[in-house]
Amino acid sequence: MGDHSNDHAHHHTPESFNLAFGISVGLNLAFTFIEAVYAVMANSMSLLADAGHNLGDVLGLLFAWGASYLVTKAATEKFSYGYKRSSILAALFNSLLLVGTSAIIAYESINKLMYPAYVNEWIVIIVALIGIAINGGTALLFMRGRKDDLNIKGAFLHLAYDALISLAVVIVGIIILYTGWMWLDPIVGLAIVTAILWGTWGLLRDSTDLILDAVPRKINRTQVVEFLENIEGVKTVHDLHIWGLGTKDVALTCHLVIPDRTFSGKDYQDLHRDLAHKFDIRHSTIQVESGNTDLDCGHSCD
């Protein structure tokens, strides 16, 4: 019986987004202040609500930035896996923040639909155009990492949806400028809420799954079982567990019953390498058992 883990795969360095977070937080914090000031000048509750939304996103970015930094810190005696789980907490926090923000925007939209008020359309249009440039530009800084890291995806979604909201505000401002249709503003606000919730659902679902140690969505558990069962000499696979160490790193532990041959050090090395390359599972611990195939510790992989 043996117990080996792929230590050689435990020391890769996550891609750093410190510069992206620094630029995004700085620009968005400054813009939030400016937007709030001009929203009051324009008598625009929707623009003021968007400023509050941007402030919430700045806080979310700060949280995600902290988690992104903690992911790079080495493991300690107390935190043997390091601080990778902080990225899951950040992703969950960001998704909940988006849901909360959507509720605020919906409330403001319904209130404005019931009680239309005059706004200075030119101020709204110009400030919203600046918002598109800042939010859209900073969102692009996270585009590269959004597919591999749920925490980075959360930051990207925040900024992308902010740009979407600013675009809608510009369009509504132009239409109201030429038609005087004040009711368009709250209608588009409700449409934006729907779009935000639609995009946020996946982030909330995935981060909740990871908190509960579910198999990450990018991993096909059935294919992993089939791969392990097809290893030469393997009779039984049991006690298989696959979970996310963070929003990017995946871990696996399992027992392989191999009664008819010796599993060498090279076999372990090849297995860890194949799990990393085929399934992106880079933290694997494999225990090999020999002898009676009925001794499965009371668990099955099925």
C-alpha positions as a Markdown table, in Angstrom:
| # | Residue | x | y | z |
|---|---|---|---|---|
| 1 | Met | 0.0 | 0.0 | 0.0 |
| 2 | Gly | 1.3 | 3.4 | -0.9 |
| 3 | Asp | 0.4 | 7.0 | -0.4 |
| 4 | His | 1.9 | 9.6 | -2.8 |
| 5 | Ser | 1.0 | 13.1 | -3.8 |
| 6 | Asn | 2.3 | 15.2 | -6.7 |
| 7 | Asp | 4.5 | 17.6 | -4.8 |
| 8 | His | 6.0 | 18.7 | -8.1 |
| 9 | Ala | 2.7 | 20.2 | -9.1 |
| 10 | His | 2.1 | 22.1 | -5.8 |
| 11 | His | 4.4 | 25.0 | -6.4 |
| 12 | His | 3.2 | 26.6 | -9.6 |
| 13 | Thr | 2.7 | 30.3 | -9.3 |
| 14 | Pro | -0.8 | 31.7 | -10.1 |
| 15 | Glu | -0.9 | 34.5 | -12.6 |
| 16 | Ser | -0.8 | 37.9 | -10.9 |
| 17 | Phe | -3.5 | 40.5 | -11.5 |
| 18 | Asn | -2.2 | 43.0 | -9.0 |
| 19 | Leu | -1.7 | 45.7 | -11.7 |
| 20 | Ala | -5.1 | 45.1 | -13.1 |
| 21 | Phe | -6.7 | 45.4 | -9.7 |
| 22 | Gly | -4.7 | 48.5 | -8.8 |
| 23 | Ile | -5.7 | 50.3 | -12.0 |
| 24 | Ser | -9.4 | 49.3 | -11.7 |
| 25 | Val | -9.8 | 50.2 | -8.1 |
| 26 | Gly | -8.1 | 53.6 | -8.6 |
| 27 | Leu | -10.0 | 54.6 | -11.7 |
| 28 | Asn | -13.4 | 53.4 | -10.5 |
| 29 | Leu | -13.1 | 55.0 | -7.1 |
| 30 | Ala | -12.3 | 58.3 | -8.7 |
| 31 | Phe | -15.1 | 58.0 | -11.2 |
| 32 | Thr | -17.6 | 57.0 | -8.5 |
| 33 | Phe | -17.0 | 60.2 | -6.6 |
| 34 | Ile | -17.3 | 62.3 | -9.8 |
| 35 | Glu | -20.4 | 60.5 | -10.9 |
| 36 | Ala | -22.1 | 61.0 | -7.5 |
| 37 | Val | -21.4 | 64.8 | -7.6 |
| 38 | Tyr | -22.7 | 65.2 | -11.1 |
| 39 | Ala | -25.8 | 63.0 | -10.4 |
| 40 | Val | -26.8 | 65.5 | -7.7 |
| 41 | Met | -26.2 | 68.4 | -10.1 |
| 42 | Ala | -28.3 | 66.7 | -12.8 |
| 43 | Asn | -31.1 | 65.7 | -10.3 |
| 44 | Ser | -30.7 | 62.2 | -11.6 |
| 45 | Met | -31.6 | 59.4 | -9.2 |
| 46 | Ser | -30.6 | 56.7 | -11.7 |
| 47 | Leu | -27.1 | 58.2 | -12.1 |
| 48 | Leu | -26.8 | 58.5 | -8.3 |
| 49 | Ala | -27.9 | 54.9 | -7.9 |
| 50 | Asp | -25.3 | 53.9 | -10.5 |
| 51 | Ala | -22.7 | 55.7 | -8.5 |
| 52 | Gly | -23.7 | 53.7 | -5.5 |
| 53 | His | -23.5 | 50.6 | -7.6 |
| 54 | Asn | -20.0 | 51.5 | -8.7 |
| 55 | Leu | -19.0 | 52.1 | -5.1 |
| 56 | Gly | -20.2 | 48.6 | -4.2 |
| 57 | Asp | -18.2 | 47.2 | -7.1 |
| 58 | Val | -15.0 | 49.0 | -5.9 |
| 59 | Leu | -15.5 | 47.3 | -2.6 |
| 60 | Gly | -16.0 | 44.0 | -4.4 |
| 61 | Leu | -12.8 | 44.6 | -6.4 |
| 62 | Leu | -10.9 | 45.3 | -3.2 |
| 63 | Phe | -12.2 | 42.0 | -1.8 |
| 64 | Ala | -11.3 | 40.1 | -4.9 |
| 65 | Trp | -7.9 | 41.7 | -5.0 |
| 66 | Gly | -7.2 | 40.6 | -1.4 |
| 67 | Ala | -8.2 | 37.1 | -2.3 |
| 68 | Ser | -6.1 | 37.1 | -5.4 |
| 69 | Tyr | -3.1 | 38.0 | -3.3 |
| 70 | Leu | -3.8 | 35.4 | -0.6 |
| 71 | Val | -3.9 | 32.7 | -3.3 |
| 72 | Thr | -0.2 | 33.4 | -4.0 |
| 73 | Lys | 0.8 | 32.9 | -0.3 |
| 74 | Ala | 2.5 | 29.7 | 0.6 |
| 75 | Ala | 1.0 | 27.0 | 2.8 |
| 76 | Thr | 1.6 | 27.1 | 6.5 |
| 77 | Glu | 1.5 | 24.6 | 9.3 |
| 78 | Lys | -2.0 | 25.8 | 10.2 |
| 79 | Phe | -3.3 | 26.4 | 6.7 |
| 80 | Ser | -1.8 | 23.4 | 5.0 |
| 81 | Tyr | -3.5 | 24.1 | 1.6 |
| 82 | Gly | -2.5 | 27.8 | 1.8 |
| 83 | Tyr | -5.2 | 30.5 | 1.4 |
| 84 | Lys | -6.7 | 29.4 | -1.9 |
| 85 | Arg | -10.2 | 29.1 | -0.5 |
| 86 | Ser | -10.3 | 32.9 | 0.0 |
| 87 | Ser | -10.8 | 33.2 | -3.7 |
| 88 | Ile | -14.0 | 31.2 | -3.4 |
| 89 | Leu | -15.3 | 33.5 | -0.6 |
| 90 | Ala | -14.5 | 36.5 | -2.8 |
| 91 | Ala | -16.4 | 35.0 | -5.8 |
| 92 | Leu | -19.4 | 34.2 | -3.5 |
| 93 | Phe | -19.2 | 37.7 | -2.0 |
| 94 | Asn | -19.1 | 39.3 | -5.4 |
| 95 | Ser | -22.1 | 37.3 | -6.7 |
| 96 | Leu | -24.1 | 38.3 | -3.7 |
| 97 | Leu | -23.1 | 41.9 | -4.1 |
| 98 | Leu | -24.3 | 41.8 | -7.7 |
| 99 | Val | -27.7 | 40.4 | -6.5 |
| 100 | Gly | -28.0 | 43.0 | -3.9 |
| 101 | Thr | -27.1 | 45.8 | -6.3 |
| 102 | Ser | -29.8 | 44.4 | -8.7 |
| 103 | Ala | -32.4 | 44.7 | -6.0 |
| 104 | Ile | -31.4 | 48.4 | -5.4 |
| 105 | Ile | -31.6 | 49.2 | -9.1 |
| 106 | Ala | -35.0 | 47.5 | -9.4 |
| 107 | Tyr | -36.3 | 49.5 | -6.5 |
| 108 | Glu | -35.1 | 52.8 | -7.9 |
| 109 | Ser | -36.5 | 51.9 | -11.3 |
| 110 | Ile | -39.9 | 51.1 | -10.0 |
| 111 | Asn | -39.9 | 54.2 | -7.9 |
| 112 | Lys | -39.0 | 56.4 | -10.9 |
| 113 | Leu | -41.6 | 54.7 | -13.0 |
| 114 | Met | -44.2 | 55.7 | -10.5 |
| 115 | Tyr | -42.9 | 59.2 | -9.9 |
| 116 | Pro | -41.1 | 60.5 | -13.0 |
| 117 | Ala | -38.8 | 63.5 | -12.5 |
| 118 | Tyr | -36.9 | 65.9 | -14.7 |
| 119 | Val | -33.2 | 65.3 | -15.2 |
| 120 | Asn | -30.4 | 67.1 | -17.0 |
| 121 | Glu | -30.0 | 64.7 | -19.9 |
| 122 | Trp | -26.7 | 66.2 | -21.2 |
| 123 | Ile | -24.9 | 65.7 | -17.8 |
| 124 | Val | -26.3 | 62.1 | -17.6 |
| 125 | Ile | -25.1 | 61.3 | -21.2 |
| 126 | Ile | -21.6 | 62.7 | -20.8 |
| 127 | Val | -21.0 | 61.1 | -17.4 |
| 128 | Ala | -22.3 | 57.8 | -18.6 |
| 129 | Leu | -20.1 | 57.9 | -21.6 |
| 130 | Ile | -17.1 | 58.3 | -19.3 |
| 131 | Gly | -18.4 | 55.4 | -17.3 |
| 132 | Ile | -18.4 | 53.2 | -20.4 |
| 133 | Ala | -14.8 | 54.0 | -21.2 |
| 134 | Ile | -13.6 | 53.4 | -17.6 |
| 135 | Asn | -15.6 | 50.3 | -16.8 |
| 136 | Gly | -15.2 | 48.8 | -20.2 |
| 137 | Gly | -11.5 | 49.5 | -20.3 |
| 138 | Thr | -10.8 | 48.1 | -16.9 |
| 139 | Ala | -12.9 | 45.0 | -17.6 |
| 140 | Leu | -10.6 | 44.2 | -20.5 |
| 141 | Leu | -7.7 | 43.9 | -18.0 |
| 142 | Phe | -9.4 | 40.8 | -16.5 |
| 143 | Met | -10.6 | 39.2 | -19.7 |
| 144 | Arg | -7.6 | 37.0 | -20.0 |
| 145 | Gly | -8.1 | 35.2 | -16.6 |
| 146 | Arg | -11.9 | 35.1 | -16.4 |
| 147 | Lys | -12.2 | 31.5 | -17.9 |
| 148 | Asp | -9.7 | 29.9 | -15.5 |
| 149 | Asp | -10.4 | 31.7 | -12.2 |
| 150 | Leu | -13.9 | 32.3 | -10.7 |
| 151 | Asn | -12.5 | 35.1 | -8.6 |
| 152 | Ile | -11.2 | 37.0 | -11.7 |
| 153 | Lys | -14.4 | 36.2 | -13.5 |
| 154 | Gly | -16.3 | 37.9 | -10.7 |
| 155 | Ala | -14.2 | 41.1 | -11.1 |
| 156 | Phe | -14.7 | 41.0 | -14.8 |
| 157 | Leu | -18.5 | 40.6 | -14.5 |
| 158 | His | -18.7 | 43.5 | -12.1 |
| 159 | Leu | -16.9 | 45.9 | -14.5 |
| 160 | Ala | -18.6 | 44.5 | -17.7 |
| 161 | Tyr | -22.0 | 45.0 | -16.2 |
| 162 | Asp | -21.1 | 48.5 | -15.1 |
| 163 | Ala | -20.2 | 49.3 | -18.7 |
| 164 | Leu | -23.5 | 47.8 | -19.8 |
| 165 | Ile | -25.4 | 50.0 | -17.3 |
| 166 | Ser | -23.6 | 53.1 | -18.5 |
| 167 | Leu | -24.4 | 52.3 | -22.1 |
| 168 | Ala | -28.1 | 51.9 | -21.3 |
| 169 | Val | -28.0 | 55.2 | -19.4 |
| 170 | Val | -26.5 | 56.9 | -22.5 |
| 171 | Ile | -29.1 | 55.5 | -24.8 |
| 172 | Val | -32.0 | 56.5 | -22.5 |
| 173 | Gly | -30.5 | 59.9 | -22.0 |
| 174 | Ile | -30.4 | 60.5 | -25.8 |
| 175 | Ile | -33.9 | 59.3 | -26.4 |
| 176 | Ile | -35.3 | 61.3 | -23.5 |
| 177 | Leu | -33.4 | 64.4 | -24.8 |
| 178 | Tyr | -35.3 | 64.2 | -28.1 |
| 179 | Thr | -38.7 | 62.7 | -26.9 |
| 180 | Gly | -39.2 | 63.7 | -23.3 |
| 181 | Trp | -40.2 | 60.1 | -22.5 |
| 182 | Met | -39.2 | 59.9 | -18.9 |
| 183 | Trp | -40.7 | 56.5 | -18.4 |
| 184 | Leu | -38.0 | 54.9 | -20.6 |
| 185 | Asp | -35.4 | 55.4 | -17.8 |
| 186 | Pro | -37.0 | 53.0 | -15.3 |
| 187 | Ile | -38.0 | 50.5 | -18.0 |
| 188 | Val | -34.4 | 50.1 | -19.2 |
| 189 | Gly | -33.3 | 50.0 | -15.5 |
| 190 | Leu | -35.5 | 46.9 | -15.0 |
| 191 | Ala | -34.1 | 45.3 | -18.2 |
| 192 | Ile | -30.6 | 45.9 | -16.9 |
| 193 | Val | -31.4 | 44.1 | -13.6 |
| 194 | Thr | -32.7 | 41.1 | -15.6 |
| 195 | Ala | -29.4 | 41.0 | -17.6 |
| 196 | Ile | -27.3 | 41.3 | -14.4 |
| 197 | Leu | -29.2 | 38.5 | -12.6 |
| 198 | Trp | -29.0 | 36.3 | -15.7 |
| 199 | Gly | -25.2 | 36.6 | -15.9 |
| 200 | Thr | -24.7 | 36.4 | -12.1 |
| 201 | Trp | -26.6 | 33.2 | -11.6 |
| 202 | Gly | -23.7 | 31.1 | -12.9 |
| 203 | Leu | -21.2 | 32.8 | -10.7 |
| 204 | Leu | -23.4 | 32.4 | -7.6 |
| 205 | Arg | -24.1 | 28.7 | -8.5 |
| 206 | Asp | -20.4 | 27.8 | -9.1 |
| 207 | Ser | -19.1 | 29.6 | -6.0 |
| 208 | Thr | -21.7 | 28.0 | -3.8 |
| 209 | Asp | -20.8 | 24.6 | -5.2 |
| 210 | Leu | -17.1 | 25.2 | -4.5 |
| 211 | Ile | -17.9 | 26.2 | -0.9 |
| 212 | Leu | -19.7 | 22.9 | -0.5 |
| 213 | Asp | -16.8 | 20.9 | -2.0 |
| 214 | Ala | -18.8 | 19.9 | -5.0 |
| 215 | Val | -16.9 | 18.5 | -8.1 |
| 216 | Pro | -15.9 | 21.7 | -10.1 |
| 217 | Arg | -18.0 | 22.2 | -13.2 |
| 218 | Lys | -15.0 | 22.0 | -15.5 |
| 219 | Ile | -14.3 | 18.4 | -14.3 |
| 220 | Asn | -16.2 | 15.4 | -15.7 |
| 221 | Arg | -16.2 | 12.9 | -12.8 |
| 222 | Thr | -17.3 | 10.0 | -15.0 |
| 223 | Gln | -14.4 | 10.5 | -17.3 |
| 224 | Val | -12.0 | 10.7 | -14.3 |
| 225 | Val | -13.4 | 7.3 | -13.0 |
| 226 | Glu | -13.1 | 5.7 | -16.4 |
| 227 | Phe | -9.5 | 6.9 | -16.8 |
| 228 | Leu | -8.5 | 5.5 | -13.4 |
| 229 | Glu | -10.3 | 2.2 | -14.0 |
| 230 | Asn | -8.4 | 1.8 | -17.3 |
| 231 | Ile | -5.0 | 2.0 | -15.6 |
| 232 | Glu | -3.2 | -1.3 | -16.0 |
| 233 | Gly | -3.9 | -3.7 | -13.2 |
| 234 | Val | -6.6 | -1.6 | -11.5 |
| 235 | Lys | -9.5 | -3.7 | -10.2 |
| 236 | Thr | -11.4 | -1.2 | -8.2 |
| 237 | Val | -11.5 | 2.6 | -7.7 |
| 238 | His | -13.0 | 3.8 | -4.4 |
| 239 | Asp | -13.0 | 6.7 | -2.0 |
| 240 | Leu | -12.7 | 9.1 | -4.9 |
| 241 | His | -13.0 | 12.8 | -4.0 |
| 242 | Ile | -12.7 | 15.7 | -6.3 |
| 243 | Trp | -13.0 | 19.3 | -5.0 |
| 244 | Gly | -11.8 | 22.8 | -5.6 |
| 245 | Leu | -9.0 | 24.1 | -3.4 |
| 246 | Gly | -9.9 | 27.6 | -4.7 |
| 247 | Thr | -11.5 | 29.1 | -7.8 |
| 248 | Lys | -8.8 | 27.7 | -10.0 |
| 249 | Asp | -7.0 | 24.7 | -8.4 |
| 250 | Val | -8.5 | 21.3 | -8.2 |
| 251 | Ala | -7.6 | 18.4 | -5.8 |
| 252 | Leu | -8.3 | 14.7 | -6.0 |
| 253 | Thr | -7.8 | 11.8 | -3.6 |
| 254 | Cys | -8.7 | 8.2 | -4.3 |
| 255 | His | -7.8 | 4.6 | -3.6 |
| 256 | Leu | -6.8 | 2.2 | -6.4 |
| 257 | Val | -6.9 | -1.6 | -5.8 |
| 258 | Ile | -4.1 | -3.1 | -7.8 |
| 259 | Pro | -3.6 | -6.8 | -6.6 |
| 260 | Asp | -1.5 | -8.2 | -9.4 |
| 261 | Arg | 1.4 | -5.8 | -9.9 |
| 262 | Thr | 3.6 | -3.3 | -8.1 |
| 263 | Phe | 2.8 | 0.4 | -8.6 |
| 264 | Ser | 6.2 | 2.0 | -9.0 |
| 265 | Gly | 7.4 | 5.5 | -8.4 |
| 266 | Lys | 7.3 | 6.2 | -12.1 |
| 267 | Asp | 3.8 | 4.9 | -12.3 |
| 268 | Tyr | 2.8 | 7.5 | -9.6 |
| 269 | Gln | 4.6 | 10.2 | -11.5 |
| 270 | Asp | 3.0 | 9.4 | -14.8 |
| 271 | Leu | -0.5 | 9.2 | -13.1 |
| 272 | His | -0.1 | 12.6 | -11.5 |
| 273 | Arg | 1.1 | 14.1 | -14.8 |
| 274 | Asp | -1.8 | 12.6 | -16.8 |
| 275 | Leu | -4.4 | 13.9 | -14.3 |
| 276 | Ala | -2.9 | 17.3 | -14.6 |
| 277 | His | -2.8 | 17.3 | -18.4 |
| 278 | Lys | -6.1 | 15.5 | -19.1 |
| 279 | Phe | -8.3 | 17.0 | -16.4 |
| 280 | Asp | -6.3 | 20.0 | -15.0 |
| 281 | Ile | -6.2 | 18.3 | -11.6 |
| 282 | Arg | -2.8 | 19.3 | -10.2 |
| 283 | His | -3.2 | 18.3 | -6.6 |
| 284 | Ser | -3.7 | 14.6 | -6.5 |
| 285 | Thr | -3.1 | 12.0 | -3.7 |
| 286 | Ile | -3.3 | 8.4 | -4.8 |
| 287 | Gln | -3.3 | 5.4 | -2.4 |
| 288 | Val | -2.7 | 2.0 | -3.9 |
| 289 | Glu | -4.0 | -1.1 | -2.2 |
| 290 | Ser | -2.9 | -4.7 | -3.0 |
| 291 | Gly | -4.4 | -8.0 | -2.1 |
| 292 | Asn | -8.1 | -8.5 | -1.4 |
| 293 | Thr | -10.2 | -6.4 | -3.8 |
| 294 | Asp | -13.2 | -6.6 | -1.5 |
| 295 | Leu | -11.4 | -4.4 | 1.1 |
| 296 | Asp | -12.7 | -1.1 | -0.2 |
| 297 | Cys | -13.0 | 0.8 | 3.1 |
| 298 | Gly | -16.7 | 0.6 | 2.9 |
| 299 | His | -17.0 | 3.1 | 0.0 |
| 300 | Ser | -17.4 | 3.0 | -3.7 |
| 301 | Cys | -16.7 | 5.4 | -6.5 |
| 302 | Asp | -20.2 | 4.9 | -7.9 |
